[in-house]
Amino acid sequence: MDTLNTIDIARMQFGLNIAFHILFPSISIALGWILVWFRVQYARTGAPAWLSSYKLWTKVFALSFAVGVVSGIVMSFQFGTNWPGYMNTVGNVAGPLLAYEVLTAFFLEATFLGVMLFGMNRVPGWVHLLATVLVAVGTTISAFWILALNSWMHTPAGHTVLDGVIIAQNWWDVIFNPSFPYRFTHMLLASGLTAAFLVAGLSAWRLLKAPGDTAAANTLRTGVLIAATLAPLQILAGDMHGLNTLKNQPAKIAAMEALWETQKGAPLVLFGIPNERKRINEFVIEIPRAASIILRHESDGELKGLNEFYPDIPPVPVVFTAFRVMVGMGFSMLLISWAGAWRLRRRDNPRPRWLLWTFAGFTFAGWIATLAGWIVTETGRQPWLVTGILRTADAAGKVSEAQIGASFTGYIITYCIMLLAYIVVLTHLAAEGTDPKEPVAASGDAP
């Protein structure tokens, strides 16, 4: 087995950082809008249960937002330490987009989150509701700018090259590059599913301990209905995103399908073990012609194989496996959410314990799907850091293996502790529930 070199360790370290970071925006982007719904429901009905739910989930949002900010800052440091070639080459595009995210989104979220947390009894109700809406808007704007940059790295457009440095020539084309609409939509729906299953799962956990908790019953129903609505939309968006990827990044599609040779009527491999050395798939279970039908919409449609792209191909076993984990989890979430929505279609229907245990077990299902999708997206782009412009190896800095290895070990230990603490706090909050009888000042009763 080949030993790991500096670039391999640096990639693993950055992969760990971004994988840890993405867990929290994947919750907060959509959870902000769910909080708007809770706040509107309280303003409309005056029911203490909705107020209790709002207060509880505002704490979850604040915790997720804080950890996301900290991990994002750490991740940004690595552009200078481990990947200086990135900013040296494309900094004129990446720098402004990251700055726009801070100026238009981060300050908005950070400012009005304080009003959400501490202002309910200090400002008029309509101001508090407006603050909740602005925080939700801020999370979406943040996703917009980050996904614009990430999408540009996959399908760069609107730029020119001057002395080996990338210069933005048309910002509209930079931002709305060929893959951005699909990637942005896919991420918003992924966040919606992640937050919905988190809300449903923790609510189910609470109801297992306190079946009469009205607030938990409301939030369980809300989470299940959101998931049941978004799951089919995500499958549709994923299909459209796949067609866009076939057009702009065919090597990634070939890796996702472990398609080694160009062929017409390509089969869909449901299961297999890709062998990169032999360039074959072993222990295969496949559906004849299905890949061509899905991607070309014709049974004998031609799909390019990895043979067309050597040596610039991504790690096939990783991309192939992660794609199937993502799809498998996505369809599992669809079936579970639909079953839950059917069982909870009437408020007076009893909630069987098997259903509550199922949703409790799927509390973090969105994380699994999101991480698998991220691995497909980012690993499938290799060996390019910016497709066709900058190779990953050319962006690496001159840091020793010992230095990167030591910091990598430190990150692993720190992130494991932080993730464990985060999950423990969330499950503790859910198990304790809320007190719907907590008094609220008149100024916060309604907008």
Secondary structure by P-SEA (a helix, b strand, c coil): cccccaaaaaaaaaaaaaaaaacccccaaaaaaaaaaaaaaaaacccaaaaaaaaaaaaaaaaaaaaaaaaaaaaaaaaacccaaaaaacaaaaaaaaaaaaaccaaaaaaaaaaaacccccccaaaaaaaaaaaaaaaaaaaaaaaaaaaaaaccccccccccccccccaaaaaaccaaaaaaaaaaaaaaaaaaaaaaaaaaaaaaaccccaaaaaaaaaaaaaaaaaaaaaaaaaaaaaaaaaaccaaaaaaaacccccccbbbbbcbbbbbccccccccccccccccccccccccbbbbbccccccccccaaaaaaaaaaaaaaaaaaaaaaaaaaaaaaccccbbbbaaaaaaaaaacaaaaaaaaaaaaaaaaaacccccccccccccccccccaaaaaaaaaaaaaaaaaaaaaaaaaaaaaaaaccccccccccccccc
